[in-house]
């Protein structure tokens, strides 16, 4: 079958690979219809997460049709249209039973790597390096889904394929940030990043009753999407003093909740960006924490900062003094999608959540390398490239 593979740093290729097969009784095989790029994939492509092997299949956000089921699968049958959570969780361990699905004890069969780096291993993730399980990704015609009854969700008839696609990762990631960031009715919430995840975090904050949500970015087309489809306010950080604007918009206090939805390759117009970029390229630090710093400094005293963007290991000049002296609550997580996907699909079916606008560019899987380059360079206003994999 065809699949989009990582073949080296900044090198992608559509290759012929073996079709997946059932390995465990709880597996299902999904025939992929749609898959999409994600900003966190760029970290893999650029070599910032050094646990990729040539030939690894990329991609973790997808939907499709059940093609085969294991003998222990009870919730799905061949032909069902499903969206699959990007993180792999068993549903039975202590973490899953407590709703912390991305921390599943059984989802990652390669725990030694991340135990050495982080102390404990999180769960597994499709197409996200051998540190996260070594699972084949979704930019392929077929994919094996472990724990199929737990990780695959039926798509309501009222939800189209493109909208459902973003219930795999972008929307539940945004919901994770707003929910675990404890957004409450009446709050002022600031979100750094107007990509798909940032937009979904803003939508989740509004759904949880936030009085005002402000999304910060520099790309006008993404900020326009926020205004038109999410209904949040926007700030362009290249055109205004964001910290001053946020104080003005929050009665002088600063936002109650600040959500960072950018990650380890953050951009900024100031000299700190050049400092961070140089150190990252020289591997003197693994990540660029520009947006995290901005969120910590902008947040009101006693507020909450939630780190939703993907980070790998270590950063420099982290403002720990601001966290401590301002009495901030600092939280972070990979998304616990299993908690949120059913409700997100219901919102989509009821017309309460818009996601189809995120798919700005649709193309066949054969154009995967071009699609990722367009996504990386933001060519032609690209927010997300979506690959049409199936018939």
TORSEBA-294097 format. One record per residue: residue in three letters; x, y, z of N, C-alpha, C in turn. Coordinates in steps of 0.05 Angstrom, whole numbers, padded with zeros to 5 digits, always signed. Atoms other than C-alpha are relative to their C-alpha. Layout:
! TORSEBA-294097
ALAXYZXYZXYZ...
! end
This chain:
! TORSEBA-294097
UNK+00017-00024+00000+00000+00000+00000+00018+00025+00000UNK-00014-00025-00001+00020+00073-00007+00000+00012+00028UNK-00001-00014-00026+00044+00112+00053+00021+00022-00002UNK-00019-00023-00001+00079+00178+00067+00020-00005+00022UNK-00021+00009-00019+00145+00162+00101+00021+00022+00005UNK-00024-00016-00007+00200+00200+00138+00024-00015-00009UNK-00024+00014+00010+00265+00184+00102+00026+00014+00008UNK-00023-00015-00009+00312+00233+00136-00009+00028+00008UNK+00007-00027-00009+00314+00303+00166-00008+00017-00024UNK+00012-00017+00021+00269+00347+00122-00003-00015-00026UNK+00004+00016+00024+00259+00289+00074-00024-00018+00004UNK+00024+00017+00000+00192+00256+00059-00003-00013-00027UNK+00003+00014+00025+00173+00206+00007-00025-00018+00002UNK+00022+00019+00002+00111+00167-00015+00011-00027-00008UNK-00013+00026+00004+00132+00094-00010-00022-00022-00001UNK+00017+00024-00002+00102+00025-00018+00009-00015+00025UNK-00006+00014-00025+00098-00009+00050-00020-00023+00004UNK+00018+00023-00005+00066-00073+00077-00026+00010+00013UNK+00025-00006-00013-00007-00070+00095+00000-00010+00029UNK+00001+00009-00028-00021-00075+00170-00017-00025+00003UNK+00017+00023-00006-00050-00137+00200-00007+00000+00030UNK+00008+00002-00028-00085-00153+00265+00021-00015+00016UNK-00020+00013-00017-00035-00168+00320-00011-00009+00026UNK+00012+00007-00026-00080-00171+00381-00030-00002-00004UNK+00028+00004+00003-00152-00191+00392-00017+00025+00001UNK+00015-00025-00003-00173-00120+00408+00006+00021-00022UNK-00007-00017+00022-00143-00090+00344-00023+00003-00020UNK+00016-00003+00025-00182-00061+00286+00019+00011-00022UNK-00013-00012+00023-00157-00044+00217-00019+00021-00012UNK+00016-00022+00012-00182+00023+00189+00011+00006-00027UNK-00006-00010+00027-00184+00041+00116-00002+00031+00002UNK-00001-00029-00004-00162+00114+00119-00014+00014-00023UNK+00012-00017+00020-00206+00164+00082+00014+00027-00001UNK-00013-00026-00002-00175+00230+00106+00020+00000+00023UNK-00020-00005-00021-00113+00248+00145+00010+00028-00004UNK-00008-00027+00002-00083+00315+00160+00027+00005+00013UNK-00025-00009-00012-00018+00350+00176-00005+00011+00028UNK+00002-00013-00026-00004+00376+00246+00026+00014+00006UNK-00025-00015-00006+00046+00427+00272+00020-00017+00015UNK-00019+00017-00015+00076+00375+00318+00015-00019-00018UNK-00014+00017+00019+00094+00333+00257+00026+00014-00010UNK-00023-00015+00010+00142+00389+00236+00024-00004+00018UNK-00023+00006-00019+00184+00374+00299+00014-00026-00008UNK-00011+00025+00009+00193+00303+00273+00015+00003-00026UNK-00012-00004+00026+00208+00324+00202+00026+00015+00002UNK-00024-00016-00003+00259+00375+00224+00022-00013+00017UNK-00020+00014-00016+00296+00325+00268+00003+00009+00028UNK-00001-00010-00027+00280+00359+00334-00007-00022+00021UNK+00006+00023-00017+00254+00293+00362+00016-00024-00011UNK-00020+00018+00014+00312+00244+00349-00006-00030+00003UNK+00006+00028-00003+00275+00178+00352-00015-00010-00024UNK+00012+00009+00025+00253+00171+00280+00019-00019-00015UNK-00016+00017+00016+00277+00117+00233-00009+00002-00029UNK+00007-00002+00029+00280+00120+00157-00021-00021-00007UNK+00022+00018+00008+00216+00091+00129-00024+00001+00019UNK+00023-00003-00018+00171+00109+00189-00022+00015-00014UNK+00023-00013+00011+00101+00126+00167-00010+00022+00019UNK+00008-00023-00016+00079+00195+00191-00030+00002+00002UNK+00029-00007-00002+00011+00222+00213-00014-00012+00024UNK+00014+00010-00023-00033+00217+00274-00029+00010+00002UNK+00028-00011-00002-00099+00254+00258-00015-00010-00025UNK+00012+00013+00023-00147+00214+00215-00028-00010+00006UNK+00025+00014-00002-00215+00184+00201-00002-00019-00023UNK+00002+00020+00022-00238+00126+00158-00022-00020+00005UNK+00020+00021-00001-00277+00062+00153+00012-00026+00010UNK-00010+00025-00012-00269-00002+00193+00002-00021-00022UNK-00004+00020+00020-00240-00055+00147+00002-00028+00011UNK-00003+00027-00013-00226-00112+00196-00001+00004+00030UNK+00002-00002-00029-00239-00126+00269+00012-00025+00013UNK-00010+00023-00015-00204-00171+00320-00023-00014+00014UNK+00021+00016-00012-00244-00226+00354-00011+00010+00026UNK+00010-00011-00026-00250-00188+00420-00013+00027-00003UNK+00013-00026+00005-00277-00124+00388-00030-00002+00001UNK+00029+00002-00003-00349-00111+00408-00015+00025-00009UNK+00014-00026+00006-00365-00038+00390+00001+00007-00029UNK-00003-00008+00029-00346-00037+00316-00004-00024-00018UNK+00002+00021+00020-00361-00076+00254+00011+00011-00027UNK-00011-00008+00026-00334-00075+00183-00020+00019-00013UNK+00016-00020+00014-00359-00014+00145-00007+00024+00017UNK+00006-00023-00017-00368+00032+00205+00018+00023-00007UNK-00015-00024+00003-00346+00103+00195+00009+00010+00027UNK-00011-00006-00026-00300+00123+00252+00021+00022-00001UNK-00023-00017-00004-00253+00176+00277+00016-00012+00023UNK-00018+00013-00019-00193+00152+00317+00016+00020+00015UNK-00016-00017-00017-00160+00186+00375+00030-00004-00006UNK-00029+00002+00007-00087+00202+00360+00016-00014+00021UNK-00015+00014-00021-00064+00175+00427-00012-00027+00005UNK+00007+00028-00002-00067+00101+00441-00002-00007+00030UNK+00004+00005-00028-00096+00080+00508-00017-00025+00004UNK+00013+00027-00004-00119+00013+00537-00028+00003+00011UNK+00027-00003-00013-00179+00040+00576-00003-00013+00026UNK+00003+00016-00024-00164-00004+00636+00020+00006+00022UNK-00021-00005-00020-00101+00019+00672-00009+00023+00018UNK+00008-00021-00020-00102+00068+00731-00003+00027-00014UNK+00001-00026+00013-00088+00128+00686-00025+00002-00017UNK+00024+00000+00016-00143+00110+00637-00026+00002+00017UNK+00023-00001-00017-00192+00098+00693-00004+00027+00013UNK+00002-00027-00011-00177+00168+00718+00000+00021-00021UNK+00004-00019+00022-00187+00200+00650+00026+00012-00011UNK-00026-00010+00009-00112+00211+00638+00010-00017-00023UNK-00005+00020+00021-00112+00173+00572+00027+00002-00013UNK-00026-00003+00014-00049+00202+00541+00023-00010+00018UNK-00020+00010-00018-00011+00175+00602-00003-00030+00005UNK+00005+00029-00003-00035+00103+00593+00025-00016+00004UNK-00023+00017-00006+00012+00051+00622+00004-00021-00021UNK-00002+00023+00019-00001+00002+00565+00001+00009-00029UNK+00002-00009+00028-00005+00046+00503+00027+00003-00014UNK-00026-00004+00011+00070+00054+00493+00018-00025+00004UNK-00016+00024-00003+00109-00011+00480+00030+00006+00001UNK-00029-00008-00001+00176+00028+00480+00004+00019+00023UNK+00000-00020-00022+00174+00060+00550+00028+00008+00008UNK-00026-00006-00011+00249+00059+00563+00011+00027-00009UNK-00011-00025+00010+00264+00119+00519-00010+00024+00016UNK+00011-00023-00014+00217+00168+00552+00003-00002+00031UNK-00006+00002-00029+00228+00139+00622+00027+00012+00006UNK-00027-00011-00005+00301+00158+00614+00000+00031-00003UNK+00000-00029+00005+00284+00229+00589-00018+00014+00020UNK+00021-00014-00015+00222+00246+00630-00006-00013+00027UNK+00006+00013-00026+00222+00198+00689-00021-00022-00002UNK+00021+00021+00005+00159+00160+00667-00007+00002-00030UNK+00008+00000+00028+00132+00141+00599-00029+00007-00003UNK+00028-00005+00006+00068+00171+00571-00011-00023-00018UNK+00011+00020+00018+00022+00131+00526+00012+00002-00028UNK-00010+00000+00028+00033+00117+00452-00016+00019-00017UNK+00013-00018+00020+00016+00160+00392+00006-00010-00028UNK-00004+00009+00027+00007+00141+00320+00021+00018-00014UNK-00018-00015+00018+00064+00161+00274+00018+00020+00014UNK-00014-00020-00014+00102+00198+00328+00026-00010+00013UNK-00027+00009-00008+00171+00166+00333-00001-00024+00017UNK-00003+00025-00016+00196+00105+00369+00000+00006+00030UNK+00003-00007-00028+00196+00144+00434-00029-00002+00009UNK+00029+00001-00007+00120+00144+00431-00013-00025-00010UNK+00011+00026+00006+00112+00072+00413+00008-00013-00026UNK-00008+00011+00025+00138+00065+00343-00023-00009-00018UNK+00023+00008+00016+00068+00058+00314+00001+00013-00028UNK+00003-00011+00027+00057+00067+00239-00021+00022+00001UNK+00019-00022+00000+00022+00132+00224-00023-00004-00020UNK+00025+00002+00015-00042+00148+00187+00001+00010-00029UNK-00002-00009+00028-00016+00178+00122+00006-00025-00017UNK-00002+00026+00013-00028+00110+00091-00028-00010-00007UNK+00027+00009+00009-00084+00071+00058-00014-00015+00023UNK+00012+00015-00023-00094+00027+00120+00018+00004+00025UNK-00015-00003-00025-00074+00031+00193-00011-00019+00021UNK+00009+00017-00023-00076-00016+00253-00005+00018+00024UNK+00008-00015-00024-00112+00013+00313-00002-00019+00024UNK+00002+00017-00024-00096-00022+00379-00024+00010+00018UNK+00021-00007-00018-00151-00023+00432-00023+00015-00015UNK+00019-00012+00018-00202-00009+00378-00026+00009+00013UNK+00025-00008-00014-00263-00008+00424+00004+00025+00016UNK-00005-00023-00017-00230+00046+00466+00008+00025-00016UNK-00012-00023+00014-00196+00090+00413-00014+00009-00025UNK+00015-00007+00025-00244+00091+00353-00028+00007+00008UNK+00026-00011-00008-00309+00130+00356-00018+00002-00025UNK+00018-00002+00023-00370+00124+00310-00007+00029-00006UNK+00005-00027+00008-00383+00187+00270-00030+00002-00006UNK+00029-00003+00005-00456+00212+00272-00005+00006-00030UNK+00007-00004+00028-00490+00213+00204+00000+00030-00008UNK+00002-00029+00006-00498+00289+00209+00027+00013-00003UNK-00027-00012+00001-00423+00300+00211+00015-00010-00024UNK-00014+00007+00024-00385+00302+00146+00029-00009+00006UNK-00027+00011-00004-00317+00269+00137+00020+00021+00008UNK-00020-00020-00006-00276+00333+00137-00003+00011+00028UNK+00004-00010-00027-00308+00360+00200+00009-00021+00021UNK-00006+00022-00019-00301+00292+00235+00030-00004+00003UNK-00029+00004+00000-00227+00289+00217+00013+00015+00023UNK-00013-00016-00020-00210+00344+00267-00009-00007+00028UNK+00007+00012-00027-00244+00306+00324+00021-00021+00008UNK-00021+00020-00007-00184+00259+00321+00021+00012+00019UNK-00022-00012-00016-00134+00308+00351-00003+00029+00006UNK+00000-00029-00004-00142+00383+00340-00021+00009+00021UNK+00021-00009-00018-00209+00392+00375+00003-00011+00028UNK-00004+00009-00027-00197+00346+00434+00025+00011+00014UNK-00023-00013-00012-00128+00377+00444-00009+00028+00011UNK+00010-00026-00009-00161+00446+00448-00018-00003+00024UNK+00017+00005-00023-00213+00418+00496+00016-00007+00025UNK-00018+00007-00023-00158+00389+00540+00011+00025+00013UNK-00012-00025-00011-00126+00458+00547-00020+00016+00015UNK+00020-00017-00014-00191+00494+00565-00011-00014+00025UNK+00012+00015-00023-00217+00439+00611+00020-00002+00023UNK-00019+00003-00021-00153+00424+00649+00013+00027+00009UNK-00007-00028-00008-00137+00499+00649-00020+00012+00018UNK+00021-00008-00018-00200+00505+00690-00013+00026-00008UNK+00015-00023+00010-00233+00557+00646-00028-00001+00013UNK+00026-00002-00014-00295+00581+00684-00017+00022-00012UNK+00017-00022+00010-00355+00624+00666+00009+00027+00010UNK-00009-00027-00007-00336+00697+00665+00029+00005-00004UNK-00029-00003+00002-00262+00685+00654+00008+00016-00025UNK-00014-00010+00023-00217+00723+00607+00022-00019-00007UNK-00019+00021+00008-00176+00673+00567+00016+00010-00024UNK-00018-00006+00023-00116+00686+00522+00012-00025-00011UNK-00011+00024+00014-00093+00634+00471+00022+00009-00018UNK-00022-00006+00018-00025+00638+00438+00000-00021-00022UNK+00000+00018+00023-00029+00608+00368-00028-00002-00012UNK+00026+00002+00013-00086+00611+00317-00001-00022-00021UNK+00003+00024+00017-00073+00545+00283-00024-00016+00009UNK+00024+00017-00006-00123+00488+00288-00003-00004+00030UNK+00002+00005-00029-00107+00472+00361-00007+00025+00015UNK+00007-00025-00013-00108+00545+00383-00029+00008-00005UNK+00027-00007+00006-00174+00556+00348-00019-00018+00016UNK+00017+00018-00015-00204+00494+00381+00001+00006+00030UNK-00001-00008-00028-00178+00517+00450-00017+00024+00005UNK+00017-00023-00003-00212+00583+00439-00030-00008-00001UNK+00028+00010+00002-00277+00548+00418-00008-00014+00026UNK+00006+00014-00025-00273+00504+00480-00004+00020+00023UNK+00003-00020-00022-00262+00564+00526-00026+00015-00002UNK+00026-00013+00003-00323+00599+00497-00022-00019+00008UNK+00020+00019-00007-00363+00535+00505-00002-00004+00030UNK+00000+00002-00029-00343+00533+00578-00009+00025+00014UNK+00012-00024-00012-00371+00602+00589+00019+00024+00004UNK-00018-00023-00003-00310+00648+00584-00014+00025-00010UNK+00013-00025+00008-00332+00720+00580+00014+00012-00024UNK-00015-00012+00021-00276+00740+00533+00023-00019-00007UNK-00022+00016+00009-00227+00699+00492+00016+00015-00022UNK-00017-00015+00018-00168+00731+00456+00021-00019-00011UNK-00019+00018+00013-00126+00692+00405+00022+00017-00012UNK-00024-00015+00007-00055+00716+00390+00015-00015-00022UNK-00015+00012+00022-00019+00703+00324+00011+00023-00017UNK-00010-00021+00018+00015+00740+00267-00010-00004-00029UNK+00009+00006+00027-00018+00708+00206-00029+00009-00003UNK+00026-00012+00003-00078+00748+00182-00021-00019-00008UNK+00021+00018+00009-00114+00691+00148-00009-00018+00024UNK+00008+00016-00023-00113+00649+00212-00016+00017+00020UNK+00015-00018-00018-00136+00708+00254-00028+00006-00011UNK+00026-00004+00013-00192+00719+00204-00018-00024+00005UNK+00015+00024-00006-00214+00647+00214-00011+00000+00029UNK+00009-00002-00028-00217+00658+00289-00024+00018+00002UNK+00022-00019-00001-00262+00718+00279-00025-00011-00012UNK+00023+00009+00015-00308+00685+00228-00012-00026+00011UNK+00010+00026-00006-00313+00614+00253-00001-00007+00030UNK-00002+00006-00028-00296+00615+00327-00015+00022+00016UNK+00014-00021-00014-00323+00683+00349+00016+00012+00022UNK-00017-00011-00020-00263+00702+00391+00013+00026-00010UNK-00016-00024+00008-00223+00767+00391+00028-00008-00008UNK-00027+00007+00009-00154+00770+00360+00019+00023+00005UNK-00022-00019-00002-00087+00805+00369+00022-00010-00018UNK-00023+00006+00017-00031+00807+00318+00025+00010+00015UNK-00022-00008-00017+00033+00806+00359+00022+00016-00014UNK-00019-00017+00015+00073+00839+00303-00010+00029-00003UNK+00012-00026+00004+00026+00899+00304-00007+00015+00026UNK+00008-00012-00025+00013+00912+00377+00016-00011+00024UNK-00012+00010-00025+00039+00905+00448-00020-00019+00013UNK+00020+00020-00009+00004+00841+00468-00005+00002+00030UNK+00003-00001-00029+00017+00846+00543-00017+00024+00008UNK+00016-00024-00007-00011+00917+00546-00029-00003-00009UNK+00028+00005+00010-00072+00898+00503-00015-00019+00018UNK+00014+00020-00017-00087+00838+00547-00008+00012+00027UNK+00008-00014-00025-00086+00882+00610-00024+00017-00005UNK+00023-00018+00006-00133+00931+00577-00025-00016-00003UNK+00023+00016+00005-00180+00875+00557-00009-00016+00024UNK+00007+00016-00024-00181+00844+00627-00001+00017+00025UNK+00003-00018-00023-00193+00904+00672+00025+00006+00014UNK-00025-00007-00012-00120+00915+00685+00014-00023+00014UNK-00011+00022-00015-00108+00847+00717+00017-00019-00017UNK-00011+00021+00016-00087+00803+00659-00019-00023-00002UNK+00019+00023+00004-00122+00740+00633+00000-00019+00024UNK+00003+00021-00021-00148+00689+00683+00014-00026-00008UNK-00012+00024+00010-00124+00632+00639+00015+00007-00026UNK-00016-00003+00024-00068+00633+00587+00006-00028-00011UNK-00005+00027+00012-00064+00574+00539+00021+00004-00022UNK-00021-00001+00020+00000+00564+00499-00005-00023-00020UNK+00007+00020+00020-00018+00527+00434+00019+00003-00024UNK-00019-00004+00021+00046+00538+00395+00021-00022-00001UNK-00019+00022-00001+00100+00490+00418+00029+00008-00004UNK-00029-00002-00002+00174+00480+00410+00014+00015-00022UNK-00011-00016+00021+00184+00520+00347-00013+00028-00002UNK+00014-00025-00002+00152+00585+00370+00016+00022-00013UNK-00011-00023+00013+00164+00650+00333-00006+00025+00016UNK+00006-00026-00011+00169+00721+00359+00016+00021-00015UNK-00014-00020+00015+00191+00788+00330+00024+00012+00015UNK-00021-00012-00016+00240+00804+00386+00027-00015-00001UNK-00027+00013+00000+00314+00787+00398+00000-00027+00014UNK+00001+00026-00013+00295+00729+00443-00004-00022-00020UNK+00005+00021+00020+00272+00691+00381+00026-00008-00012UNK-00026+00007+00012+00341+00695+00349+00017-00016+00020UNK-00015+00014-00021+00372+00673+00415-00009-00029+00002UNK+00011+00027-00003+00325+00614+00422+00005-00017-00025UNK-00003+00015+00025+00330+00594+00349+00029-00010-00003UNK-00028+00008+00002+00406+00594+00350+00007-00023+00020UNK-00006+00021-00020+00409+00552+00414-00013-00026-00008UNK+00014+00025+00009+00358+00503+00385+00015-00013-00023UNK-00014+00011+00023+00395+00495+00319+00027-00012+00008UNK-00026+00011-00010+00460+00483+00357-00004-00023+00020UNK+00007+00021-00019+00423+00433+00402+00009+00006+00028UNK-00006-00008-00028+00441+00473+00464-00025+00001+00017UNK+00026+00004-00013+00367+00471+00480-00017-00014-00021UNK+00016+00015+00019+00314+00427+00448-00024+00016-00010UNK+00026-00013+00007+00255+00475+00446+00003+00031+00002UNK+00002-00029-00002+00238+00549+00436-00024+00007+00016UNK+00023-00004-00018+00195+00571+00495-00011+00028-00001UNK+00008-00028+00002+00179+00641+00469-00029+00005+00009UNK+00028-00004-00007+00103+00635+00474-00006-00007+00029UNK+00004+00007-00028+00107+00601+00542+00008+00023+00018UNK-00009-00023-00016+00147+00659+00570-00020+00022-00001UNK+00019-00022+00003+00098+00709+00541-00026-00006+00016UNK+00024+00007-00015+00039+00671+00572+00004+00003+00030UNK-00005-00002-00028+00071+00668+00640+00001+00029+00009UNK-00002-00028-00007+00087+00742+00640-00027+00015-00002UNK+00026-00013+00004+00018+00762+00615-00022-00008+00019UNK+00022+00011-00016-00024+00719+00661-00003+00016+00026UNK+00005-00015-00025-00056+00753+00721+00012-00015+00024UNK-00009+00013-00024-00031+00739+00791-00021-00021+00009UNK+00018+00021-00009-00060+00674+00816-00015-00014-00023UNK+00013+00012+00023-00080+00654+00745+00012-00027-00007UNK-00008+00027+00009-00069+00590+00706+00013+00003-00028UNK-00012+00002+00026-00021+00578+00648+00000-00030-00008UNK+00001+00028+00009-00033+00515+00608+00016-00002-00026UNK-00018+00005+00023+00021+00490+00560-00012-00023-00016UNK+00014+00019+00018-00015+00455+00503+00017-00008-00024UNK-00018+00006+00022+00039+00459+00449+00019-00022+00008UNK-00017+00023-00005+00086+00400+00442+00029+00010+00005UNK-00028-00005-00007+00155+00405+00476+00013-00027+00005UNK-00014+00025-00001+00209+00353+00477+00017-00005+00025UNK-00018+00005-00023+00259+00364+00533+00006+00025+00016UNK-00010-00022-00017+00295+00426+00558-00001+00027-00015UNK+00001-00027+00011+00289+00501+00549+00018+00018+00018UNK-00017-00018-00014+00331+00560+00570-00016+00025+00009UNK+00012-00025-00010+00313+00622+00611-00030-00003+00004UNK+00028+00004-00008+00248+00594+00637-00007+00018+00024UNK+00006-00020-00021+00214+00648+00681-00012-00013+00025UNK+00010+00014-00024+00206+00604+00743-00006+00020+00022UNK+00005-00020-00021+00210+00666+00788-00028+00012-00004UNK+00026-00011+00005+00148+00694+00754-00022-00019+00008UNK+00020+00020-00008+00110+00629+00764-00003+00000+00030UNK+00002+00002-00029+00127+00627+00837-00010+00025+00013UNK+00007-00024-00014+00121+00699+00857-00028+00011-00008UNK+00027-00008+00008+00056+00711+00818-00021-00021+00009UNK+00019+00021-00010+00025+00648+00849-00014-00013-00023UNK+00013+00012+00023+00011+00617+00781-00003-00030+00003UNK+00003+00029+00003-00016+00548+00769+00009-00006-00028UNK-00012+00008+00026+00025+00517+00712-00007-00029-00005UNK+00008+00028+00007-00005+00456+00678+00007-00005-00029UNK-00006+00008+00028+00009+00418+00614-00010-00029-00004UNK+00008+00028+00006-00012+00354+00579+00000-00004-00030UNK+00009+00010+00026-00015+00315+00515-00030-00004+00004UNK+00029+00000-00003-00089+00311+00500-00011-00027+00008UNK+00015+00024-00009-00135+00262+00535-00025-00003-00017UNK+00022-00001+00019-00178+00255+00473-00024-00017+00006UNK+00023+00018-00005-00220+00196+00496-00021+00013+00018UNK+00019-00014-00018-00251+00242+00548-00019+00018-00015UNK+00014-00022+00012-00275+00293+00498-00012-00006-00028UNK+00008+00005+00027-00285+00262+00429-00030-00005-00003UNK+00029+00004+00004-00357+00236+00439-00016+00026+00002UNK+00015-00025-00003-00382+00304+00463+00007+00019-00023UNK-00008-00016+00023-00343+00339+00408-00016-00008-00025UNK+00016+00009+00023-00377+00296+00355-00029+00008+00003UNK+00027-00009-00004-00444+00312+00387-00003+00030-00006UNK+00000-00029+00006-00428+00387+00383+00000+00004-00030UNK-00001-00003+00029-00410+00379+00310-00027-00007-00013UNK+00026+00009+00011-00475+00341+00296-00022+00021+00004UNK+00019-00021-00007-00514+00397+00330+00005+00027-00012UNK-00007-00025+00012-00480+00451+00290+00012+00020+00019UNK-00011-00018-00020-00446+00480+00352+00030+00003-00002UNK-00029-00001+00003-00374+00469+00330+00008-00002-00029UNK-00009+00000+00028-00343+00487+00263+00029-00008-00001UNK-00028+00009+00004-00280+00451+00241+00008-00002-00030UNK-00006+00005+00028-00285+00441+00165+00017+00023-00012UNK-00015-00022+00011-00256+00510+00152+00031-00003+00004UNK-00028+00004-00005-00189+00486+00180+00014-00014-00024UNK-00010+00015+00023-00180+00442+00118+00002+00019-00024UNK-00003-00020+00021-00155+00498+00072+00010-00012-00026UNK-00011+00012+00024-00120+00452+00023-00003-00030+00000UNK+00004+00029+00003-00142+00382+00001+00016-00010-00024UNK-00016+00011+00022-00097+00339-00041+00004-00030+00004UNK-00004+00029-00003-00082+00265-00055+00025-00006+00015UNK-00023+00008-00016-00033+00227-00012+00026+00000-00017UNK-00024-00001+00017+00015+00223-00072+00014+00027+00001UNK-00012-00026-00002+00027+00297-00061+00008+00007+00029UNK-00006-00004-00028+00045+00287+00012+00024+00018+00006UNK-00023-00017-00005+00115+00318+00010-00006+00029-00006UNK+00007-00028+00007+00088+00380-00025-00020+00011+00020UNK+00020-00010-00019+00030+00384+00023+00013+00008+00026UNK-00013-00008-00024+00076+00385+00083+00017+00025-00003UNK-00016-00024+00005+00121+00437+00051-00018+00025+00000UNK+00020-00022+00000+00060+00481+00038-00009+00007+00028UNK+00009-00004-00028+00037+00471+00110+00022+00014+00016UNK-00022-00012-00015+00106+00488+00138+00004+00029-00007UNK-00006-00027+00010+00115+00550+00095-00025+00018+00001UNK+00025-00015-00001+00042+00572+00104-00007+00012-00028UNK+00005-00009+00027+00038+00578+00028-00030+00002-00006UNK+00028-00004+00009-00027+00605-00001-00019-00001+00024UNK+00018+00000-00023-00056+00615+00069-00006-00027+00011UNK+00006+00027-00010-00050+00542+00087-00001-00001+00030UNK+00003+00005-00029-00077+00526+00156+00004-00030+00005UNK-00005+00029-00001-00081+00450+00147-00002-00011-00028UNK+00002+00017+00024-00066+00405+00088-00014-00026+00008UNK+00014+00025-00004-00114+00347+00085+00005-00019-00023UNK-00006+00020+00021-00096+00284+00047-00025-00018-00004UNK+00021+00018+00007-00151+00246+00011+00012-00026-00007UNK-00014+00025+00003-00128+00176+00020-00017-00021-00013UNK+00017+00021+00011-00187+00131+00005-00013+00007-00026UNK+00013-00004+00026-00231+00124-00056-00019+00024+00001
! end
